Amino acid sequence: MAGPARLSGSADVGDAGGAVTAAPASLRRPPDTVGPPAVRATIHDVAAAAGVSRQTVTRAMNGLYGISAATKERVLAAAAALDYRPSRFGRGLVTGGDRQLGLVVNDLRNPYSPELAAAVLGLAAGRGWNVMLADVGLAGDSDRAVQALGVQTDVVVGYLGARAPEWIERLGSVPVVELDPAGEVLRAAVRIDPTAAIEELADHLVRTGVRHPVIVDASESGRPSSRGRLMLDALRRRGYLPEVAIADAPTAELGAAMTARALDRFRRLDAVIAFNDVMALGVLAACRRAGVDVPGTVRVVGVDGLATGTLVSPTLTTLGVDLDVVAGEALDLALGMLAGELPRSGAAVQRTVRHRLLLRESA
């Protein structure tokens, strides 16, 4: 269960970052003879011995284009001398693909992460990729997990949060496509921008007669998230004085708890805008328990556009994002960088996917 949350009528400015992990790969093999086990040679050892990059070793070992015959011969000779045996991931024995993608998610208990993973896996399979998944919210040693992805994959895509610079350094030469980075970054990234959808939502609230909205936000710092700040700004510019309830984790349980407190404290509230759909489901539950009609008395809005939102009653109005588009943009960047057609940083590797207001029954 997540820790404490707080309810406030005003807000400071600030963001909170995420964290990440995956299971480390085995680095040893059973000994052929009695005695201490021998350390297995890695792709990095072969690259160093042959004087080439890790990607060049991958190409040589898998018979791919893009390297000369002399380079391939040198790599194969180094691999033979070191008794290097590629892992089943590197050989693509799982699906027959020739590239390995590492996907970093925050918490598979949040339905957003499985939906994102499904989108990435579906597109990756069609392009001949294998995918290794690292759940960074649940893993213990996130540094080791990220480093393991660097050993086993050709490119890493995902949510790296506040530790992105440190982890990208740990990944070394492995290209990284960051999803929805905080602040301005030059590295390859797919941003998910709710700005226009929030503006459209604010106009919708005005049109439907909302007068006393509450924002149920989530931030480890106790200050509004970047998404929460956008909501505050849009509402204030339309004459609202929104209350803000801030939980330290975006869970349904905390969404329900913050809403129950808000219903007791702010008797006139007539709309709740939640940080995400998961919290919004908690908002709906709290309203139902309190006998509050949605949308008759209180309108409820989430963010993400999860499939779950269409299965509840009333169906959830939300700011949805097309995760197939997010996955497609990320894979396009990954392929382009690996092929040498795109740089590792700069405007050419910056993509943006925008949320859309999906009006349903709850608002």
Secondary structure as GFF3:
##gff-version 3
##sequence-region A 1 363
A	DSSP	beta_strand	6	8	.	.	.	ID=ss1
A	DSSP	alpha_helix	43	50	.	.	.	ID=ss2
A	DSSP	alpha_helix	54	62	.	.	.	ID=ss3
A	DSSP	alpha_helix	69	81	.	.	.	ID=ss4
A	DSSP	alpha_helix	88	91	.	.	.	ID=ss5
A	DSSP	beta_strand	99	105	.	.	.	ID=ss6
A	DSSP	alpha_helix	112	126	.	.	.	ID=ss7
A	DSSP	beta_strand	129	135	.	.	.	ID=ss8
A	DSSP	alpha_helix	142	152	.	.	.	ID=ss9
A	DSSP	beta_strand	155	158	.	.	.	ID=ss10
A	DSSP	three_ten_helix	161	163	.	.	.	ID=ss11
A	DSSP	alpha_helix	164	171	.	.	.	ID=ss12
A	DSSP	beta_strand	176	179	.	.	.	ID=ss13
A	DSSP	beta_strand	189	193	.	.	.	ID=ss14
A	DSSP	alpha_helix	195	207	.	.	.	ID=ss15
A	DSSP	beta_strand	213	218	.	.	.	ID=ss16
A	DSSP	alpha_helix	226	236	.	.	.	ID=ss17
A	DSSP	beta_strand	243	247	.	.	.	ID=ss18
A	DSSP	alpha_helix	252	265	.	.	.	ID=ss19
A	DSSP	beta_strand	271	274	.	.	.	ID=ss20
A	DSSP	alpha_helix	277	289	.	.	.	ID=ss21
A	DSSP	beta_strand	299	304	.	.	.	ID=ss22
A	DSSP	three_ten_helix	307	310	.	.	.	ID=ss23
A	DSSP	beta_strand	317	320	.	.	.	ID=ss24
A	DSSP	alpha_helix	323	338	.	.	.	ID=ss25
A	DSSP	three_ten_helix	347	349	.	.	.	ID=ss26
A	DSSP	beta_strand	350	354	.	.	.	ID=ss27
A	DSSP	beta_strand	356	358	.	.	.	ID=ss28
###
